[in-house]
Amino acid sequence: STLLFNIARLWAAVGAGDGLVAGYSCKDPESQGLGAKGSRCSTVCKDHIFHDGVAEHAQVLLMSRRDPWESLCSRKMMDVWCKRPPPSVELHTWAERNAYQQKCLSDPQLEQGETVRQCREL
């Protein structure tokens, strides 16, 4: 989704120039005054959730999707893996958190649980 956003943002910058608003977490464009009659602004926004008003007031919507295993692989490469223990495990210090992460990355059963948790968050 980041690649699609960046391509759309760069092409929009060519056409909209200083009238481009781009970012993350899309709000209803009408509530932001974007797309109103006489407005010279265009918006390119990336989000993972459709908020009310976005689909109804946008002129163009682009979507991408990927298989869950690709998302999990991406999370692993971005070092978002084994950062939060399951709710049943209480960690109070950074040393405990770091030790848990190292154990999680090397223990197949803990990593399996991490995979399930990460997949449910997608």
Sine and cosine of phi, psi and omega as CSV:
sin_phi,cos_phi,sin_psi,cos_psi,sin_omega,cos_omega
0.00,0.00,-0.51,0.86,0.02,-1.00
-0.91,0.41,-0.65,0.76,0.03,-1.00
-0.88,0.48,-0.74,0.68,0.01,-1.00
-0.87,0.50,-0.71,0.71,0.02,-1.00
-0.86,0.50,-0.73,0.68,-0.04,-1.00
-0.91,0.41,-0.62,0.78,0.04,-1.00
-0.90,0.43,-0.74,0.67,0.01,-1.00
-0.89,0.46,-0.66,0.75,-0.01,-1.00
-0.90,0.45,-0.69,0.73,-0.02,-1.00
-0.92,0.39,-0.67,0.74,0.04,-1.00
-0.92,0.39,-0.62,0.78,0.02,-1.00
-0.90,0.43,-0.60,0.80,0.02,-1.00
-0.89,0.46,-0.56,0.83,0.04,-1.00
-0.90,0.43,-0.67,0.74,-0.05,-1.00
-1.00,0.08,-0.56,0.83,-0.11,-0.99
-0.99,-0.13,-0.36,0.93,-0.01,-1.00
0.83,0.55,-0.80,-0.59,-0.03,-1.00
-0.95,0.31,-0.15,0.99,-0.01,-1.00
-1.00,0.00,0.30,0.95,-0.04,-1.00
-0.99,-0.16,0.74,-0.67,0.15,-0.99
-0.90,-0.44,0.83,-0.56,-0.03,-1.00
-0.70,-0.72,0.56,-0.83,0.04,-1.00
0.14,-0.99,-0.30,-0.95,-0.07,-1.00
-0.90,-0.43,0.47,-0.88,0.02,-1.00
0.97,0.26,1.00,0.08,-0.12,-0.99
-0.98,0.19,0.75,-0.66,0.12,-0.99
-0.96,-0.28,0.21,-0.98,0.07,-1.00
-0.84,0.54,0.89,-0.46,-0.06,-1.00
-0.85,0.53,-0.57,0.82,-0.01,-1.00
-0.90,0.43,-0.63,0.77,0.00,-1.00
-0.93,0.37,-0.34,0.94,0.02,-1.00
-1.00,-0.09,-0.01,1.00,-0.02,-1.00
0.98,0.17,0.21,0.98,0.01,-1.00
-1.00,-0.06,0.69,-0.73,0.02,-1.00
1.00,0.10,0.02,1.00,0.03,-1.00
-0.94,0.34,0.42,-0.91,0.02,-1.00
-0.84,0.54,0.73,-0.68,-0.01,-1.00
1.00,0.05,-0.20,0.98,0.02,-1.00
-0.96,0.27,0.65,-0.76,0.02,-1.00
-0.94,-0.33,0.33,0.94,-0.03,-1.00
-0.99,-0.15,0.57,-0.82,0.15,-0.99
-0.84,-0.54,0.50,-0.86,0.00,-1.00
-0.79,-0.61,0.64,-0.76,0.15,-0.99
-0.82,-0.57,0.85,-0.53,-0.12,-0.99
-0.71,-0.71,0.63,-0.78,0.05,-1.00
-0.94,-0.35,0.72,-0.69,0.07,-1.00
-0.46,-0.89,0.33,-0.94,0.03,-1.00
-0.96,-0.27,-0.05,1.00,-0.04,-1.00
-0.72,-0.70,0.66,-0.75,0.12,-0.99
-0.99,0.13,0.87,-0.49,0.06,-1.00
-1.00,-0.07,0.38,-0.92,0.00,-1.00
-0.83,0.56,0.67,-0.74,0.09,-1.00
1.00,-0.01,-0.36,0.93,-0.07,-1.00
-0.91,0.41,-0.81,0.59,-0.04,-1.00
-0.91,0.42,-0.57,0.82,-0.04,-1.00
-0.94,0.33,-0.47,0.88,-0.12,-0.99
-0.90,-0.43,0.06,1.00,0.05,-1.00
-1.00,-0.03,0.58,-0.82,0.04,-1.00
-1.00,0.09,-0.55,0.84,-0.01,-1.00
-0.69,-0.72,0.73,-0.69,0.10,-1.00
-0.84,-0.54,0.76,-0.65,0.09,-1.00
-0.91,-0.42,0.66,-0.75,0.01,-1.00
-0.74,-0.67,0.50,-0.86,0.13,-0.99
-0.71,-0.71,0.35,-0.94,0.07,-1.00
-0.55,-0.84,0.41,-0.91,0.10,-1.00
-0.60,-0.80,0.34,-0.94,0.01,-1.00
-0.91,0.41,0.53,-0.85,-0.01,-1.00
-0.81,0.58,-0.59,0.81,-0.03,-1.00
-0.90,0.43,-0.52,0.85,0.05,-1.00
-0.93,0.37,-0.62,0.78,0.04,-1.00
-0.91,0.41,-0.67,0.74,0.02,-1.00
-0.90,0.44,-0.67,0.74,0.03,-1.00
-0.88,0.48,-0.68,0.73,0.01,-1.00
-0.88,0.47,-0.68,0.73,0.01,-1.00
-0.89,0.45,-0.61,0.79,0.02,-1.00
-0.92,0.40,-0.68,0.73,-0.01,-1.00
-0.92,0.38,-0.48,0.88,-0.01,-1.00
-1.00,0.07,0.11,0.99,0.02,-1.00
0.88,0.47,0.67,0.74,0.09,-1.00
-0.95,-0.30,0.47,0.88,-0.13,-0.99
-0.95,-0.33,0.73,-0.68,0.05,-1.00
0.87,0.49,0.50,0.87,0.01,-1.00
-0.99,0.11,-0.58,0.81,-0.01,-1.00
-0.90,-0.43,0.81,-0.58,0.04,-1.00
-0.96,0.27,0.27,-0.96,0.08,-1.00
-0.89,0.46,0.38,-0.93,-0.04,-1.00
-0.83,0.57,-0.43,0.90,-0.03,-1.00
-0.97,0.26,-0.21,0.98,-0.03,-1.00
-0.96,-0.27,0.87,-0.50,0.02,-1.00
-0.98,-0.18,0.82,-0.57,0.04,-1.00
-0.84,-0.54,0.74,-0.67,-0.12,-0.99
-0.92,-0.38,-0.35,0.94,-0.04,-1.00
-0.84,-0.55,0.29,-0.96,0.06,-1.00
-0.90,0.43,-0.58,0.82,0.03,-1.00
-0.88,0.47,-0.67,0.74,0.04,-1.00
-0.91,0.42,-0.65,0.76,0.02,-1.00
-0.90,0.43,-0.70,0.72,0.01,-1.00
-0.90,0.43,-0.65,0.76,0.03,-1.00
-0.90,0.43,-0.66,0.75,0.03,-1.00
-0.88,0.47,-0.69,0.72,-0.03,-1.00
-0.88,0.48,-0.70,0.71,0.01,-1.00
-0.89,0.46,-0.67,0.75,0.02,-1.00
-0.91,0.41,-0.67,0.74,-0.01,-1.00
-0.87,0.48,-0.65,0.76,-0.02,-1.00
-0.94,0.33,-0.32,0.95,-0.05,-1.00
-0.93,-0.36,-0.17,0.98,-0.03,-1.00
-0.97,-0.22,0.91,-0.40,-0.06,-1.00
-0.83,0.55,-0.60,0.80,-0.01,-1.00
-0.94,0.35,-0.68,0.74,0.05,-1.00
-0.91,0.42,-0.63,0.77,0.00,-1.00
-0.93,0.37,-0.55,0.83,0.07,-1.00
-0.89,0.45,-0.70,0.71,0.06,-1.00
-0.88,0.47,-0.64,0.77,0.04,-1.00
-0.89,0.46,-0.66,0.75,0.01,-1.00
-0.87,0.49,-0.70,0.71,0.01,-1.00
-0.90,0.45,-0.71,0.70,0.01,-1.00
-0.88,0.48,-0.72,0.69,-0.01,-1.00
-0.89,0.46,-0.66,0.75,-0.02,-1.00
-0.90,0.44,-0.63,0.78,0.01,-1.00
-0.93,0.36,-0.40,0.92,0.01,-1.00
-0.98,0.18,-0.26,0.97,-0.05,-1.00
-0.93,0.38,0.00,0.00,0.00,0.00
